[in-house]
Amino acid sequence: MSDELERFEAWGRSLSRIWIGALWGLAEATVFFLVPDILITTSALFSPKRSFAQMIAVLIGALLGGALLYTAADTYPAEAKNVVLNVPFVKMHTLEQAERELQDRGLWALCLGAFSGVPYKTYAVSAPRFAPFEMFMAMSLPARLSRFLVSWGSGSLLGIFFRRQIEASPSAALGLLAICWIGFYTYYWSVI
């Protein structure tokens, strides 16, 4: 086993990856603009089994972030919306889209939004007008979990199918994954 691969596998066994996952989930649900799916797919690529715990940590962090934003928006709606509008690449029309979807579809909009490119944080600051906290959190769980599971599953399958290539050159595998995420964000930011 190469030194490089040993470092990646040591990371997969470390407790810090759990904390980093939870913090990234919290940050992205509130004030950060890069999805934690980046971390989830990367970890799953190198360690499908061990990365599941990190994905759950990301979920817990994301749910905590949603709860914080909902609570802030319930008490200070204008200020909470301003915080979200100051997140890079979150625009007023995105926030208005989340509000329209919540009005038209109710909390099911959270599940649809998980795959539509509308940030969870925009639903969290809009939701107090449309649903009680308990219902928002109850729908947040499947909405966030479904997308994180897709990311984890995709990274895991790639990690399993291309195990030999990944072991031969972990940096190349990481580089290819980075190119995929850069391509995704280049496209996403060009259309929002």
N, C-alpha and C positions, 0 to 999 in steps of 0.2 A: 504494500500500500504506500502510495506517495505521501510525502509530508503535506502536500497541498490537500489531498483528500482527507488525511487525518485531521487537519484543522477544520475542515467543513464538518466532519463527523463529530468532533469535539464540540463545535458550536451546537450541533443537533442534540447533544446530551446536556448542554448547560442550562442552568435555571434562568440565566439572564435572558435567554430567548423568549421565555414565558413573559417576563416583565416587559421586555421590549414590545412584544405582541400586544399586551394589554394597553400599554401607553400609546402605541400607534393607533389601536382601535379607538381609544378615547380621543386622541388628537384629531383623527380624521372625522370623527362624528361631530366635532365642534369647530376647530379652527385650522385644521391642516388640509391640504388639497390633494395629497397623493394617497390613493386607496391602500389599505393594509393588505389587500390581495397581492401586492407586490411581494411583501414579506412572506405571506402564506404560500404562494407558488414557489418561491425560492427555497423555503424550508422543505416543502413537500418534494421538490425535485431531488434533494439530497437525502432526505430521510422521511419517506412516506408515513411510517408508523409513528415516529416521534413527533412529527410536525402536527399531528392531530391535536395534541394538548395546546400547542401554540395557537392554533386556529380557534380553539375554545376560549383562550385568553383574549384573543382579538375580539371575539364576540362579546365577552363580558365587558371589556373596555368600551366597545362601541355602544352597548346598551347603557352603560353608565353615562357616556357622553350624550346620548339621546335624552336620558332622564334629566341631566343637567340643563341642556338647552330648552327642553320642554318647560321645566320649572322656571327657568329665567324668563322665557317668553310669556309664561302665564302671569308673572309678576311685573315684568318690564318688557312689554312686547316690542316697542320701538327700539330700545337699546339692544335687545337680543337680535333683532333683525339686522341692525347696523353691524353687529359683530360678524354675523354670517356674510353680510354683503361686503365686508372687508377681507374675506378669505379670497385669495387669488383665484380667478376664473369663475367665481360665483357672481352672477349678474342678476339684476332686478328681474329680468324676464324669466330666469330660472326659478326664482322665489315665487313669482306670480304663477308659473306653471305648476309648482307644487301646491299652491293654494287652490288653483282651479281643479286639479286632480283630486285633492282631498274633498272639495265641495261636490264634485261629480261622482266620485267612486267611494267616498268615505275612506276608511283606513286601509282598504284593499290597495289604495294607491301606493302605500309603502312597499308592498310586495312587487307591484309592477315597476315602481321606481328603482328597485334594487338592480334591475337589468336595463333601465332606460337611459341611464346617464344623469338623472336628476339626483343631486346629492341628498343623502339621508338628512343632513343638517337642515336643509330647506324645509323638509317635512316636519322636523322636530320643532322649529320655531313657528311654524304655521298651525300645527295641530291643536294647540289649546283652544282655538276658535271652533274646532270641529268635533273634538272628542275628549272625554275625561282621561286623566293621566294613566289609569289602570288599563284602559282599552288601548291607548297608544303603546304602552309597553308590551302588552300582550301581542299586538300585531308586529311590533318591532322585532320580537324574537324570530318568528319565521322569516320575516323580510330580510334581516341581516344574515341569519343562519343559511338560508338558501343560497345566497350569492357566495358566502365564504366557503360553503361546501363545494360549490362548483369550482371555485379557484383551487381549493385543496385537492379535489379529485383530479382536476386537470394536471396540476403539478405532480401529483402522486403517480398518475398513469404515465406521464412523460418520464418520471424518475424510474419507474419499473421497466418500461419498454426500452429505454436507452441507458440502462444501468452500466453496461460495459463502456460505452462512449463517455459517460459522465465520470466513471472511475478513471478512465485513461486521461481525461483532460477536464478537471472540474472548472478551471478558469474559462475554458471555451464554452462549456455548458452555461456558466453564469453569464458570460458575455452574450450568448445567443438569447438567453432569457431577457437580459437587459435591453437588447435590440428590440425584442417583441414589445416590451413595456414602453420603450421610447416611441415606437411606431404607433402603439395604441394611443398614447397621450398626444402625439403630434396630430393624429386624426381627430381625437376627441376635442382638443382645444381649438381646432380649426373649424369645427361645426357648432360649437356652443355659442 
